[in-house]
Amino acid sequence: QVQLVESGGGLVQPGGSLRLSCAASGIVFSNFGMGWYRQAPGKQRELVASITTRSNARYADSVQGRFTISRDNAKNTVRLQMNSLKPEDTAVFFCNAGTTAWGPGAYWGQGTQVTVSS
């Protein structure tokens, strides 16, 4: 059974930082591209960052230079370091396994809330 468990969300002031983690089980993690997506109220889910099996990363324009995605194949974990957070980053963040350049894969985590507010 595939499980993706996100952690690290919370409330942070504008300009602050958070680090999200996603622990994967039930898959051969090193064989999967991974992605972080987010969904704000009333908006569609969007790709924030992705990382290939070779650790090549891509970012949405809105987070380029502020967010960093990384993976640790030994720990079956993908992380998203978020710096210089803005109120418009407020959303539920989801981890996805199987992300490619063509879109998300079949496996999703349950999501973790990130709220940026003073």
Disulfide bonds with the S-S distance in Angstrom:
Cys22-Cys95 2.12
